[in-house]
Amino acid sequence: MPYNVKQIRIGKFDFGIVGLTDAIESVAGKHKDLTDDLIAEALVQKLSKDNYIPSNVRDNYKQAFLTEY
């Protein structure tokens, strides 16, 4: 199965995130009534399964994922 990788900016750098489009579609369908913080957390939870998200920059990833959302 080919991976869906999308380049996004997190902080000062661009990173390839596996499954971002699918995660956004999934969260938008199931969690559209949540606050931005909860949506960002749901995206991090889904995407951390296939992407390394360092704990010290987790908030940066949340913000970047929310921006893409």
Secondary structure, 3 states (H helix, E strand, C coil): CCCCEEEEEECCEEEEEECHHHHHHHHHHHCCCCCHHHHHHHHHHHHCCCCCCCHHHHHHHHHHHHHHC
